[in-house]
């Protein structure tokens, strides 16, 4: 459970912003999105390799 302490006279928008930031750090929404569809481990590994190759090419172009 996320608890956001509010000081007396503090703006509600500011408290809501703190709550959203804490909620985002928990990673609940990100995990829900990944669990919506099953991805086979081989496909996930292939995606990671493609991403690594892409990042490596970008770094080589900078040099």
Steps between C-alpha positions, in 0.01 A plus 500: 500500500634840402486769767558865413534726803340841440613806689240743625407749230672297225343513157304187397657502152844481657395203715351329194827553313691336789257207495536452124881507528498236776253286306715517187807384696318184612477385136148356530374642170810386312462147636131491408580595142764229469261238642220580255655274238739209542831536318704188446849511655663448159312798356587715801868405466492580127352845575772568759771404252350726231487789746860440610618499137311823432648675805848378411466637146388836636803514728735415213350776285569756775869412501 
